């Protein structure tokens, strides 16, 4: 857990990643602020090797939650430079996660017009999205590549494309939400095309050496969604496209609590995406990180022993930003009880800490 590792060109001081966590701390226009910088500085000074930012939306109509950060304009770059400085000053790497909510964007936040590859209603939210027109798809591709450029200009060590959890890139990959019959849907190759084009255009803007990561579902947890065998094929295509690493998660919001699961009370309930991550690792030999229910030092070490490069944590770092130091000092289990009450619109915090 505490052995340094090199991921591409990036030197990580240990194997701990703070997985992207929506902080509910940006202002109403999507600009980041000192409050987020303070949070990242706290994580960095407590030896979190790599911090992945909360989802930054690449277009105004991709905003999926209150007080979410934006990255759809060059005006955001100066604020992000302060986040980078906060992490780097304490010796941590920092990665910008970029995304678009698609049909999971909230109508009241995104201009009332959620979009999706196909007009598949979301039974969880009641949203009926509009099917994207081809010019809109081209525009989204350009928006993602511009977000990657902005990430590099702001000084981030890498950029992560969020293609998991039922957001727009995940929607294109999934046969559940992508039922198109044109070049953007149908076959596995066509459903991958948006990601492929984003990577190609991003390389034109940031060069071949700048690290681009992808967060990928292990499965959609839906009847006609992606299964692990499908995801392995996607991972192969990502390798061919030159990505630097894959972070493995799983589930769509429509599938309920499949991503941030509750009642993780013993080791048998931990690390629920690890088996799929191991299959992706074995099939591609790419650097693989995995998130999902790590609650004990022994389970984290188990993943590292099986050649998973780094382990990602989200909720435990909300309760214990100094968790890495505590584990290094002998702590065997995190304090997080996986109640999910930490996701507070006034700013993430553990309600069990006064």
N, C-alpha and C positions, 0 to 999 in steps of 0.2 A: 504493500500500500504506500509505503513512504520512499520507494526507490524512484529516482528521476527517470523520465522516459522522453524520447524524442518522437514527436508526431510530425512526420514530414520535416520541415525546417524548424519547428517549434520545440524548444526545450521546456518540458514540464517538470516542476520540482517534486511532484508526487503524483498519485493516481486519482485525485479527487477533483471532480467537476461540479460546479454549481450549475445544474441544468436550468434552462430558461424558465423563469418564473415571472408571471405578470405581477408587477409591484403595486399597481394602482397608485402611482406616484407622479406621473407626468402631468403637465397642466392640461387645460381643456383643449388646447390647440396641438397637443402632442409633443411639446418640447420637454426635454429632460431637465433636471434641476439638481440643486445641491443635495437634496434629500436622497436621491438615487445614488449620487456620487458618494455620499457618506456610507450608505449601505454597502456599496461595492468595496470601498476602502476598508470597512470592517471585515468583510469576508477575506479580502486579500491579506490583511495584517494577521489574520488567523490561519494562514497557510493553505487556503483553497487555491490549488494550482491553476485552475482555469475557471473563469466566470463567463457564462453565456447570458447575455442580456435577455430581459423580457422581450417578447415579440414586438417588433417594430413594423408598422404597416406601410406597405409600399405605395398605396394609393389611398386617397381619402375615403373611397367606398369600401376599403378593406379593413376598416376599424371594427373590431369585434367586442370591445369592452370599454368601460369607462376608464378614463385617465391612462390610456394606453399611449405608448410613445410612437411617434411617426418618423419616417425616413423618406418621405416622398418629395422632398425639396432640398436644395443645397443649404437652405437656411438652418437646417437641423445640424449640420456638420459641426459647428462651433461648440454646441452643447455636448455632443458626443465626445469631442476631444477632451473635455473635462472628465468624463467617465473613464476614458482610456488612461488619462494621467493618474486618476485615483487608484486604478488597479495596478498600473506599472510602477507607481511609487513604492508599492509594498511587495513587488516582485512577482505578481501574478500575471498570467496571460488573460486577455479578454476578447471575446468573440461576439459579434453582432448577429443576432438572429433576426431574419427578415421574413415577412409573411403577408398574406392577404386572407381575410376571413371567408371570402366567397359567400356561400349561403349561411355561414355561421356569423356573418357580420350582423350587428343589430340595426334594424331599420332606422331607429331614432338617432343613431350615431353615424350612419354611412349614407345619409341622404335618401333613405327609404327605398333603396333599390338593390337588395342583395342579389348577387349573380352566382351562377353555377355553370359547369360545363353543360349540364342538362337540367331541365326544369323539374327536378325531383324534390318534392316537398319534404320538409324535416318534421317528422311527427313529434319530436321532443319540444320544438319551439313553436310549431305551427307556421313557420315561415314558408312561403311559396316563392322560391327564387325564380329569377328570369334567366333563360338560357342565353349564354354569351354569344354575341355575334363575332365573326372572325376578326374584324378590325379591333374589337375589344381584347381578344386573345393576344393579338400582336402587341397591343398597347401594354398589357400586363407583362408580357415577356420583357419589353423594354423597361418597364418600371422596376422589375426585379433586377435587371442588369445594372440599371442606374443606382439602385440601392446598394449593390455590391461595390460599385465604384465609390459611392459616398462612404461606405464602411472602410475601404482602404484609405481614402483621403483623411478620414477622421483618426486613423492610426490603429484601428483594430487589428489584432493578430490574425484573424480569419473572419469569414462570414459564414453563417449557417443558414441554409435555405430550409424553411419549415415545411416539410412535405408529409407531415403526420397529423393525427388528431382530427381529421375531417376538415381542415382548412383548405384553401383553394387548390394548392398543388396536390394535396392528398385527394381532393375531389377529382382532379384530372386522372390520377393514377388508378382510382377505384372503379371497378365495373358497376358498383352500386350507384354512384353519382355521375359517372360518365357513360352515357348511352348514345353518344353521337355516332353518326354514320359518315362523317367527313374525315379529313386527315388528322383530326385531333381526338378521335375516339374510335371505339370498336376493338381493334387488335391491341395486344400488349404494346407493340411498337408505337402505335398511334397515341395511346394513352400516355406514353412516356415522352412524347414529342415536345410538350411544353417545357418540361425540365431540361431536356436536351438542348432546346433553343436558348433557354435562359443561361445555361452553362456556356454555350458557344458564344453568345453575345457578351457575357461577363468576361470571358477570356480576352475578347477583343479590347476590353476596357481596362482590365487590371493585369494582363499578362498571364503567362502560363505558370508562373511560380507562386502566385498569391494563393494561399490555402482557402478553398471553398469546401465546407462540410455540408452534409444533408442530414436532417432529422427525418427518420423513416419509420412508418408503422411496421411492427412485426406482423400484425394482422389488423383488419378493420373491426373485428368482433361483430360482424354482421353477416347474415346468411349468404348474400351474393357479393360480399366485399372481398378484399384481398385476403388470401391465406398465406401462411409462411412460405409455401413453395412458390407462390407468385412473387413475394417480396424478394426472395433469393434471386429471381430472374431480374428484378428491378435493380438490385444491388450490383449484379454483373454489368448491367448497362451503365450504372453510375461509375463503376470502375473504368470502363472503356472511355467514359466521358472525362476522366481525369480528376474526379473528386479526391480530396485528401483524407476524409474520414466519414464514417457513418455513426450517428447516434440513434440507437434503437429504442423505440417506445411502442405504443400501440393504442388502438381504439379510436372511434369517432365519438363526438359528443352524443350523437343519436343513439349510440350503443349503451349509454348510461355510464355508471361508474366502473369502467374497464381500465381507465388510465390511472387516475389518482384513487386507488382502492382504499377502502377502510378496513378496520379490524385486522390489521397486520400484527397479530399477537404472538406469533412464533416463527421460527426460521422456515418452516414448511410453507408459510404464506408469503415469504419474502421473494424478492428477485423474480417476479412473475414473467418478465420478458427475457430473462437470461437464456433459457433454452433456445429461443428463436435467434437471439444475438449470436449464440455459439454456432448455429447453422449458417448464418450470414458470414461470420468470421471464417469458418471452415471452407465455405464455397468461394470466397473472394480474396482472402488473405489481406483485406484492407484493415487499417486501424478501426476498431469498433469500440464505442462507448455504449453503456446500457444504463437506462434509468428504470425505475419501477419497484418501489417497495423495499429498498435496502434499509434495514433497521438494525443490523448487528455487524460488529467488526468481523466476525467469522464468515458471514455471507459475502461481505465485500472482498475479503481475502480469497474466498473460494472462487469468485469471478476472476480475480487477477491470476490465480493459480491456473485457471483454464485459458489463459492467454487473452482475456479481454484487457485491452490497454488501459482504460480508465472507467471508473464508476461514477455515474451522475446521480446527484441527490438534489431534491427540491425542498419538500416540506421539512425535512430534518434541519436544514440550514436556516429556515425561518425561525425555528425555536432555538437552535443552538448555532449561531454563526461561528462559534469557536469550537465546533465539533471535531475538526481535524486534530487540533491540539489535544482535545480530551481523549480521543482514540489513541493518539500517540502516547499519551500518559497512562493508558491502560483501561480506558472506558470500554466496556464490551457491548453496550446497547444504547441506542439513541433514546432521548426523552420523548420524541414525537410519538403521539398515539394515533396518528392518521385519522383525525376527526374531520379534517378539511374545513375547520372553522377559521383558518388563518387567512383565507382569501377574502379580505375585507376591503370594500370600496373606498375606505378612508386610508388605505395603505396596508400592505400585508403585515400581519403580526400574529403571534401565538396568543390566543385568548387565555391560556393557562399561565401566562407570565404577567405579573402585575408590576 
